[in-house]
């Protein structure tokens, strides 16, 4: 009898010890989960039920940084939620995130302070430590207005996709771009050519229907693909205040000029004597206003190596003509890359395309004493954009005269090609 009691007593002690150990482990686990909460927001910075996956993007996850906003892009090996913790204090971060899980993450944070350093951390990506960025300063003077710019839409609902260009989805991409531009509440919208891939009337009808949704004017310049048919002028004259393919407008103390650079006879661009004479008279009449000029072809030879077809044939004559006047920027498309170069007080801005990687548009914030450029990728087409990134390597390596592995970096440009601030005299 005593042995029976002794044996059951020992088993009871053993069970009690096991229960205590299990309870202690549960309490420890509860403390660890509680410590994972973000102190500033009261929400978890990670998913405690799954192991964080390794981020595969390099440290250049800043796509653009404006004076009051930032656009970030990163990739993960496995689909996870898109989430960032950020703030002005490294130990007090708040979370911003998007619904759903993906491998390609694109997030835009707004309402930031100019010339301010922010700390941020990518959530759900193993090895992602605390990073920082500093917003741009305002260029000076009173904020006046904003406008949006895109180029190389290449609308075509019949052509097969090739070389990373999403022709079959071009209508959907452009309609989504218009939706995003509408949310920007800009004063006007500029398209720098190649609206249609083959001067097809139906493409221009689609373009007109889409841009009619905007609460602002749309201004266009023709691209080389827009002049493949003799009827090209019927559309462009309708989008011009003067019924001409080249014209100018004034807007809140600034002057904007829209040029017709392509020709039907030549692959490269060219400004005829009549257009240059008009330009000189226009610039003289507005010599006190800061001026921007828009065209399809390039006039500053710094990146493209394939041939003369990317440039205005009489670039030297054009540059000499504008030199005495306050032309602060010359905007071009055509090359499907992001690149900014300077000559004197003039920026030469080449913008990435809508039809292929990075599938983007630019927004300009204009002040009395300068302007800010910020670039945005079309958020709903990030996956397609990454497919395009790989597909363009072969053809663009020839165009840019570089190794295929370096193509995407040259096409997207540096951070300073996508976002910058300029002050003017």
ZATOR-440876 format. One line per field, with one value per residue (C-alpha): residue in one letter; x, y, z; residue number from 0. Coordinates in steps of 0.001 Angstrom, whole numbers, always signed. Layout:
// ZATOR-440876
tivo c(A, ...)
px c(X, ...)
py c(Y, ...)
pz c(Z, ...)
marza c(NUM, ...)
END
This chain:
// ZATOR-440876
tivo c(X, X, X, X, X, X, X, X, X, X, X, X, X, X, X, X, X, X, X, X, X, X, X, X, X, X, X, X, X, X, X, X, X, X, X, X, X, X, X, X, X, X, X, X, X, X, X, X, X, X, X, X, X, X, X, X, X, X, X, X, X, X, X, X, X, X, X, X, X, X, X, X, X, X, X, X, X, X, X, X, X, X, X, X, X, X, X, X, X, X, X, X, X, X, X, X, X, X, X, X, X, X, X, X, X, X, X, X, X, X, X, X, X, X, X, X, X, X, X, X, X, X, X, X, X, X, X, X, X, X, X, X, X, X, X, X, X, X, X, X, X, X, X, X, X, X, X, X, X, X, X, X, X, X, X, X, X, X, X, X, X, X, X, X, X, X, X, X, X, X, X, X, X, X, X, X, X, X, X, X, X, X, X, X, X, X, X, X, X, X, X, X, X, X, X, X, X, X, X, X, X, X, X, X, X, X, X, X, X, X, X, X, X, X, X, X, X, X, X, X, X, X, X, X, X, X, X, X, X, X, X, X, X, X, X, X, X, X, X, X, X, X, X, X, X, X, X, X, X, X, X, X, X, X, X, X, X, X, X, X, X, X, X, X, X, X, X, X, X, X, X, X, X, X, X, X, X, X, X, X, X, X, X, X, X, X, X, X, X, X, X, X, X, X, X, X, X, X, X, X, X, X, X, X, X, X, X, X, X, X, X, X, X, X, X, X, X, X, X, X, X, X, X, X, X, X, X, X, X, X, X, X, X, X, X, X, X, X, X, X, X, X, X, X, X, X, X, X, X, X, X, X, X, X, X, X, X, X, X, X, X, X, X, X, X, X, X, X, X, X, X, X, X, X, X, X, X, X, X, X, X, X, X, X, X, X, X, X, X, X, X, X, X, X, X, X, X, X, X, X, X, X, X, X, X, X, X, X, X, X, X, X, X, X, X, X, X, X, X, X, X, X, X, X, X)
px c(+0, +2797, +4570, +1336, +967, +4642, +4492, +1377, +2806, +5969, +3891, +1881, +5020, +6294, +3037, +3055, +6609, +5695, +2635, +4733, +7330, +4677, +3013, +6366, +7076, +3692, +4301, +7721, +6202, +3525, +6179, +8105, +4999, +4104, +7585, +7160, +4493, +5338, +5286, +4099, +1196, +290, +369, +2782, +5735, +5854, +3823, +4594, +3061, +5515, +9248, +10386, +11640, +14847, +14622, +16252, +16396, +19577, +19811, +18519, +14845, +14068, +12441, +11897, +12042, +10185, +9845, +6743, +6661, +8675, +8161, +9750, +10173, +11540, +11210, +10905, +11556, +8083, +4800, +4330, +2354, +3673, +4508, +6864, +7551, +8752, +9091, +11323, +12509, +14265, +12629, +9112, +7928, +4438, +3272, +1865, +873, -1138, -3615, -2651, +652, +3135, +6788, +7023, +6343, +5643, +4590, +4157, +4181, +2765, +2366, +6012, +7927, +10413, +14143, +13559, +15296, +13032, +13930, +12253, +12284, +10839, +8595, +8432, +11862, +14616, +17824, +16168, +17642, +16816, +17454, +16898, +16113, +15907, +13125, +14038, +13997, +11496, +13198, +12020, +9166, +5469, +4139, +2227, +941, +1756, +1582, +2069, +4117, +4327, +5712, +5747, +2337, +2319, -1383, -2098, -4718, -3639, +150, +1757, +3934, +7645, +10916, +9177, +6501, +2962, +1102, -1866, -2323, -1534, -5159, -5509, -2145, -2954, -6412, -4868, -2251, -5021, -6740, -3537, -2919, -6469, -5734, -2701, -5024, -2562, -3190, -2411, -1129, +1597, +2253, +5613, +4721, +4210, +595, -235, +2174, +1106, -933, -4201, -7340, -8889, -5878, -6339, -10044, -9150, -6619, -9192, -11800, -9346, -7993, -11535, -11837, -9216, -10194, -7493, -6205, -4051, -1260, +521, +3487, +3840, +6284, +7887, +5294, +2515, +3708, +3665, +515, -186, -3349, -1433, -2149, -5920, -5529, -2695, -4201, -7293, -5200, -3470, -4783, -3607, -4547, -846, +1433, +3741, +2438, +2959, +930, +1378, +453, +821, +4009, +5614, +5839, +5552, +6507, +5448, +7562, +7062, +10378, +9668, +9476, +7871, +10905, +13646, +14190, +15804, +14125, +14393, +13114, +12355, +13154, +9529, +9259, +12596, +11612, +8355, +10254, +12637, +9765, +7907, +10906, +11583, +7990, +8336, +11915, +10988, +9222, +10895, +10280, +10056, +10122, +8578, +9425, +9739, +13361, +16500, +18782, +21533, +23694, +24847, +23471, +22091, +24701, +22662, +22455, +21252, +17592, +17115, +18166, +17099, +19325, +19869, +20319, +23184, +21012, +18214, +20526, +22116, +18670, +17410, +20661, +19865, +16463, +15397, +14764, +15066, +14192, +13905, +11772, +12148, +10848, +11583, +14539, +12445, +14929, +15257, +18149, +18794, +21756, +22552, +24021, +24334, +21056, +19030, +18031, +17633, +15091, +14467, +11528, +10996, +8208, +4654, +4663, +7620, +9743, +9512, +5889, +5930, +4983, +6429, +4850, +6343, +5711, +6319, +7290, +8126, +11847, +12142, +10562, +10670, +10429, +9145, +8637, +5942, +5488, +1924, +1216, -1261, +1224, +4279, +4314, +4181, +6881, +9216, +8559, +9438, +12629, +13996, +12612, +14222, +17781, +18682, +17404, +18326, +21878, +22439, +20611, +22526, +25839, +26227, +26073, +22568, +23082, +23419, +20382, +17735, +19900, +20469, +16784, +15522, +18372, +19755, +17639, +18692, +17307, +13911, +13584, +15373, +14900, +16019, +16219, +16187, +17622)
py c(+0, +2429, +1619, +2338, +5760, +6568, +5758, +7889, +10739, +10771, +10746, +13702, +15741, +14916, +16038, +19268, +20037, +19466, +21728, +24498, +24218, +24368, +27365, +29116, +28595, +29979, +33063, +33555, +33253, +35785, +38260, +37798, +38422, +41469, +42922, +42714, +45392, +48834, +51163, +54179, +52508, +49534, +47197, +44386, +45182, +41615, +38433, +36315, +33210, +33092, +33365, +36634, +36082, +37488, +40698, +40274, +43931, +45897, +48928, +51278, +50833, +54556, +55117, +58840, +61359, +64653, +67530, +66001, +62359, +59221, +56219, +52912, +49638, +46324, +42614, +39528, +35866, +34870, +36830, +38886, +41958, +45321, +47209, +49984, +51442, +55054, +58250, +61157, +59359, +56014, +54610, +55820, +54509, +54168, +51633, +52170, +49139, +47857, +44982, +41594, +39801, +40087, +39623, +43099, +45852, +49493, +51978, +55737, +57817, +61350, +64395, +64496, +67596, +69245, +68941, +66431, +63133, +60108, +56639, +53579, +49804, +47293, +44927, +41206, +41130, +39411, +41366, +44695, +47077, +50675, +53018, +56700, +59285, +63072, +64866, +67591, +71251, +73593, +75678, +78988, +81412, +80663, +77318, +77992, +74793, +71278, +69441, +65821, +64462, +61094, +59821, +56894, +55369, +53409, +52581, +49429, +46784, +44540, +44326, +41465, +42241, +42339, +43579, +44207, +46492, +45639, +46606, +44342, +46038, +49572, +50758, +49508, +50929, +54378, +54450, +53551, +56289, +58831, +57682, +58290, +61676, +62735, +62048, +64337, +67296, +68875, +72037, +70360, +67119, +66820, +63839, +63919, +61892, +58354, +58251, +55632, +52918, +53249, +56442, +54506, +56710, +54393, +54845, +58620, +58217, +56060, +58674, +61472, +59494, +58681, +62219, +63651, +62229, +64698, +67972, +69831, +70502, +67958, +69150, +66841, +66903, +64413, +61519, +59638, +56827, +59416, +60481, +57129, +58153, +61403, +62009, +62532, +66281, +65863, +64732, +66978, +70183, +69443, +69378, +72673, +76075, +77523, +74607, +74034, +71123, +73614, +76257, +77839, +78691, +80881, +79584, +81451, +83387, +80493, +79911, +76521, +75738, +72619, +71684, +69377, +67505, +64387, +64350, +61853, +61818, +61269, +58951, +61659, +64869, +68209, +71753, +73538, +77236, +78281, +76563, +77945, +81445, +81087, +79792, +82749, +85253, +83386, +83359, +87059, +87902, +85960, +86783, +87642, +84350, +81082, +78724, +74977, +73371, +69981, +67797, +64138, +63874, +64490, +67475, +66711, +63739, +62116, +58553, +56999, +55482, +53624, +56439, +59848, +58853, +59694, +63318, +66541, +66825, +70585, +70452, +72957, +75527, +74966, +75223, +78413, +79923, +79242, +80164, +83896, +83142, +81799, +78223, +76265, +72843, +70991, +67833, +64863, +61305, +58828, +57038, +55213, +56055, +58361, +60764, +64342, +66407, +70099, +72789, +76205, +76982, +74495, +70938, +68372, +65866, +62524, +60581, +56821, +55253, +54229, +51153, +49385, +49375, +51384, +52126, +55585, +59260, +62429, +65188, +68684, +71022, +74574, +77457, +81110, +80341, +76831, +73425, +69854, +66692, +63397, +60154, +57592, +54061, +52988, +50992, +48505, +47441, +46757, +43019, +43679, +46297, +43750, +41307, +44124, +44857, +41424, +41455, +44751, +43681, +42275, +45076, +47907, +46646, +47481, +50818, +51934, +50362, +48430, +44947, +43427, +43208, +47007, +47834, +48184, +50599, +52783, +52711, +53623, +56101, +57246, +58625, +62115, +61373, +60528, +63168, +66457, +70111, +73093, +76714, +79439, +82929)
pz c(+0, +875, -2403, -4315, -2643, -3124, -6857, -7485, -5422, -7573, -10788, -9473, -8839, -12340, -13957, -11961, -13064, -16742, -16461, -14915, -17665, -20372, -18750, -18383, -22127, -23069, -20946, -22527, -26025, -25110, -23976, -27238, -29337, -27296, -27752, -31537, -31494, -32875, -29881, -31874, -33657, -31474, -34494, -35316, -37584, -38897, -39267, -36188, -37791, -40724, -41125, -42781, -46321, -47687, -49739, -53141, -54169, -53578, -51311, -54055, -53174, -53541, -56930, -56370, -53535, -53798, -51408, -49777, -50946, -51589, -53897, -52857, -54752, -53511, -54223, -52030, -52806, -51622, -51758, -48582, -47602, -48804, -45621, -44498, -41063, -41244, -39229, -38270, -35134, -35508, -32365, -33186, -36540, -37974, -40521, -44000, -46069, -49014, -49141, -50554, -50974, -53824, -54794, -56393, -53896, -54741, -52107, -52168, -48980, -49130, -46873, -45801, -44759, -47150, -46453, -43659, -42888, -42420, -41196, -42672, -42513, -44980, -43047, -43823, -45466, -43545, -43188, -43960, -41442, -40698, -43646, -44257, -46932, -46968, -48817, -51292, -50363, -51945, -54663, -53254, -53599, -53567, -54819, -58060, -59702, -60905, -64219, -65334, -68240, -69974, -73258, -75682, -75003, -78309, -78253, -80270, -79603, -82487, -82287, -80363, -77347, -78185, -76712, -73384, -74868, -73723, -76904, -76160, -72782, -73969, -73740, -70176, -69117, -70457, -68884, -65528, -65997, -66617, -63403, -61442, -63077, -62189, -58515, -58749, -59462, -61869, -63877, -67212, -68756, -71427, -73729, -75538, -78611, -79921, -78825, -81477, -82557, -86190, -86676, -86330, -86011, -83417, -81129, -81103, -80381, -77378, -76280, -76531, -74601, -71822, -71394, -71398, -67880, -66645, -65009, -66942, -70454, -72307, -74625, -77059, -79428, -82307, -82198, -85068, -84814, -85034, -88483, -90243, -92129, -94000, -91952, -88689, -88505, -88171, -84563, -83397, -84723, -82643, -79454, -80227, -79060, -82409, -84721, -85362, -84395, -82635, -80235, -76808, -73695, -70623, -67206, -63898, -64686, -66637, -70396, -72149, -75756, -77684, -80722, -83719, -84072, -86229, -90023, -92381, -94681, -92067, -89093, -87014, -85902, -87644, -87160, -90407, -90937, -90458, -87073, -85855, -86928, -85007, -81956, -81943, -82109, -79364, -77015, -77649, -76750, -73471, -72545, -68952, -68214, -67164, -70078, -70673, -74132, -74989, -78002, -78940, -80086, -78043, -78487, -75974, -76991, -73784, -73567, -76765, -79094, -81700, -84250, -85261, -85455, -81761, -82155, -83791, -86849, -86425, -82646, -82722, -84459, -81965, -78937, -80233, -80757, -77208, -75450, -74846, -73303, -69878, -71053, -67805, -69265, -72583, -72274, -74654, -75012, -77823, -76165, -73509, -70742, -67743, -68151, -67026, -68192, -68014, -70211, -68619, -66857, -68930, -67930, -70719, -69428, -71141, -69662, -69427, -71487, -70678, -72976, -71326, -68172, -65941, -67141, -65567, -65687, -64135, -62050, -61765, -58841, -59997, -57715, -58323, -58139, -59504, -59832, -58518, -60634, -59192, -61141, -60446, -61716, -62516, -59373, -60865, -63563, -61406, -62202, -65957, -65567, -63991, -66842, -69246, -67310, -68294, -71831, -72896, -72136, -75548, -77786, -75413, -74937, -78623, -78377, -75297, -76292, -73052, -71538, -71121, -67342, -67164, -69314, -66599, -64605, -67662, -68612, -65140, -64635, -61322, -58500, -59633, -63119, -61639, -58928, -58336, -57414, -59517, -58464, -61109, -61132)
marza c(0, 1, 2, 3, 4, 5, 6, 7, 8, 9, 10, 11, 12, 13, 14, 15, 16, 17, 18, 19, 20, 21, 22, 23, 24, 25, 26, 27, 28, 29, 30, 31, 32, 33, 34, 35, 36, 37, 38, 39, 40, 41, 42, 43, 44, 45, 46, 47, 48, 49, 50, 51, 52, 53, 54, 55, 56, 57, 58, 59, 60, 61, 62, 63, 64, 65, 66, 67, 68, 69, 70, 71, 72, 73, 74, 75, 76, 77, 78, 79, 80, 81, 82, 83, 84, 85, 86, 87, 88, 89, 90, 91, 92, 93, 94, 95, 96, 97, 98, 99, 100, 101, 102, 103, 104, 105, 106, 107, 108, 109, 110, 111, 112, 113, 114, 115, 116, 117, 118, 119, 120, 121, 122, 123, 124, 125, 126, 127, 128, 129, 130, 131, 132, 133, 134, 135, 136, 137, 138, 139, 140, 141, 142, 143, 144, 145, 146, 147, 148, 149, 150, 151, 152, 153, 154, 155, 156, 157, 158, 159, 160, 161, 162, 163, 164, 165, 166, 167, 168, 169, 170, 171, 172, 173, 174, 175, 176, 177, 178, 179, 180, 181, 182, 183, 184, 185, 186, 187, 188, 189, 190, 191, 192, 193, 194, 195, 196, 197, 198, 199, 200, 201, 202, 203, 204, 205, 206, 207, 208, 209, 210, 211, 212, 213, 214, 215, 216, 217, 218, 219, 220, 221, 222, 223, 224, 225, 226, 227, 228, 229, 230, 231, 232, 233, 234, 235, 236, 237, 238, 239, 240, 241, 242, 243, 244, 245, 246, 247, 248, 249, 250, 251, 252, 253, 254, 255, 256, 257, 258, 259, 260, 261, 262, 263, 264, 265, 266, 267, 268, 269, 270, 271, 272, 273, 274, 275, 276, 277, 278, 279, 280, 281, 282, 283, 284, 285, 286, 287, 288, 289, 290, 291, 292, 293, 294, 295, 296, 297, 298, 299, 300, 301, 302, 303, 304, 305, 306, 307, 308, 309, 310, 311, 312, 313, 314, 315, 316, 317, 318, 319, 320, 321, 322, 323, 324, 325, 326, 327, 328, 329, 330, 331, 332, 333, 334, 335, 336, 337, 338, 339, 340, 341, 342, 343, 344, 345, 346, 347, 348, 349, 350, 351, 352, 353, 354, 355, 356, 357, 358, 359, 360, 361, 362, 363, 364, 365, 366, 367, 368, 369, 370, 371, 372, 373, 374, 375, 376, 377, 378, 379, 380, 381, 382, 383, 384, 385, 386, 387, 388, 389, 390, 391, 392, 393, 394, 395, 396, 397, 398, 399, 400, 401, 402, 403, 404, 405, 406, 407, 408, 409, 410, 411, 412, 413, 414, 415, 416, 417, 418, 419, 420, 421, 422, 423, 424)
END
